[in-house]
């Protein structure tokens, strides 16, 4: 007779990974949420899907989103820098 639960298959998705118990170290209290440091500079790189399957409309949505992010965080020489990597 066959069992209801088939044996798990060894695939590339499961091979070499094991579940590890969390260490029981004491945790520090989290710091309160703030608005952050307005003087903090950060560089951001985005990965953008430009493949044919994304379509023109969704590609434009991605571009519009990145343009809005660039405005909000004030991208430029004096502020954060932003790079876009397109793949397709």
N, C-alpha and C positions, 0 to 999 in steps of 0.2 A: 504493500500500500504506500501511496505517496503521502508525504507530510504536507500540511497546509502551508507551512512556511518554507519556501525553497532555500537552499544553502546560499549564502551571500557569495557572489562571484568576485574573484580577485581581478579588479580592473585597474587601469592607470589612475583612476580617481581615488581609489581606496588604498592602493599598495603604498607601503612606506609611511603611512600615517597612523598614529595611535592616539587614543584619548588619554590625556594626562589630568590627573586630579589637580585642582587648584591648591597651591601652597596655602597653608593656614597661617599666613603671616598677618599680624595686626595691620589694619588699614588706617591711614590718617584720615581725619575728617576732610571732606572736600572743601576747597576754597570757595567763598561766595562768588556767584556769577557777577561779572562787571561788564562794563561797556568796552573794556580793553584800553590799551594805551593808544591815543590818537597819533602819537609820534612814531609808532612802530611801523617799520617798513618791511614789506614782504614781496617776494617775487613769486609769481604764479605761472604754472604751465598747464594748459588745457589740452586734452586729447579730443579731437573733433571728428566725428564720423562723416566722411564725404563720399561713401560708397553709393552706387546707384540705387540700392535698396532703401536708402533713407528717404529718397525723393526730394524734389526741389522745395516743397513746403516745409518739411522738417529740417532741411539744411538751413533754410532762412530763419526758422525758429531758433536754431542753435546760434547762428550769427548774431541775431538780434539780442539773445540772452547775453552773449559774451560782450557785445557793445554796451549793454546796460550795466553789466558788472564793471566794465572798465570805467564807465562814468561814475558809478557809485563809489568805487574805491580810489578814484582820482588817479588813474594810471598816467604816468609820464615821467620825465627825467627827474623831477623833484620828489616823486612819490614812488609807489610800487611799480614794478615792471611786470608785464604780462606777455606770455608767449603762447602761440597756438600751433599745435601739431595736427595736421590733417592726414587721416588715413582713408583708404578706400579700396 
